[in-house]
Amino acid sequence: MTPTDDSRRDYRQHTELDARLKDETRRLLELAVWEDNDARGDITSAALVDVSASGRAHVAARQAGVVAGGLLAPLVLEAVDARLTWRQLRADGQSVSPGEAIGILTGPVREMLTAERLLLNLMGRLCGIATLTARFVEAVRGTGAKIYDTRKTTLGWRYLEKYAVHCGGARNHRSGLYDAILIKDNHLAFTGEEGLTPADAVLRAKEFVRRFADASGNTPIVEVEVDSLEQLQSVLTAGPDIVLLDNMPPEMMREAVELRARAGSNAQLEASGGINLETVRAAALSGVDRVSVGALTHSAISLDIGLDWN
């Protein structure tokens, strides 16, 4: 039996500039502006630039990549001075070439200089995540497997980084501990003292979500981690939505896919654990439905972008 493409069994996707993403960005910017300016402000610009000077500059890529965070640029500028304006030239999710402008910044020059590093730091980080993500997505093209991120994000940047993953063409795993059940080895190691098997844990979790489904009527996903085929065979009988195959080599993943078919289960299978650009295609070719990659966020290098006066 092949698992269906059931949207109910997927996590919330951070695909747009919604209220929560705006709120997270504003909270970060409040700290970032204070961190950069303290109580005295930008004393270099105050010393060298006339208070009445206005200007125009473009933010340009120094290297090829994928744009992310341009939609957030107005929030950065708003945090510094409401007179600053932004016009985006390359949309979030689009590719950009070296030297190509991503957007145009106009306004008072002192405030532009104050906002420069804040804007470049935020956009550079998000563009770096989107660029790395796009490489993983390209690596599994044609396999049928989808790339997912993880919770291995920068503290306080969770929604921003998940948005950048979306810009790179991948999908978002759970947003936090509150929106899905993921039974991992440490849950089982602790509860194992009372003899709780992975299958028992799935049944207990499913009973929990039946009784405590949120007010909207949505039932949280129940996912369970296994590290052996014996555990997989056992948990499939309990009916989880997703089974995470932890650190399995591709040949074992293929056996897991075959085992699922023999069991007649429609649980989706997710490969996870130490997957990189060299190994991701082999994992995807095993027949799994999902590949989760912590490196999308914890190992991405910021894209080199800069501000140039027009």
Summary of the structure (lengths in Angstrom):
residues: 310
radius of gyration: 22.8
end to end distance: 59.9
largest distance: 74.9
contacts: 1021
relative contact order: 0.17
helix: 44%
strand: 17%
